[in-house]
């Protein structure tokens, strides 16, 4: 019962998830210390990195302020479905914001394109770097391939990420 967080990170345990390490460490601490101290820490939310933590101690599960009866197992429960409530309003506002910004951006680009002055009368400003670098004919093709590859990787991560 002298395990520390560092012991949980090293073999044979080799826990990688910080939430699991914190939950198990808190369970060990609650076995060592007075139960009222552990209960006060949970009730006050003093457990770092665990906003929706759930720790089972003797006969109680603590979820913020509410307490319910359970078995007498000091094993932390893992309910992923209750950690993040669906936020439909925020999702709708974000989608609306993206749509409005896309339309405004397209409108501004169209207006600016129509109002560009004649290049014969007003030539573009000189560019010191691009004027002194030779043109690479295959550079644009490679840049497009890089962009397509990154888009495919992004979509793959988006689809297969937990």
Secondary structure, 3 states (H helix, E strand, C coil): CCCCHHHHHCCCCCCCCHHHHHHHHHHHHHHHCCHHHHHHHHHHCCCCCCCCCCEEECCEEEECCEEEECCCCCCCCCCHHHCCCCCHHHHHHHHHHHHHHHHHHHHHHHHHHHCCCCCCCCCCCCCHHHHHCCCCCCHHHHHHHHHHHHHHHHHHHHHHCC
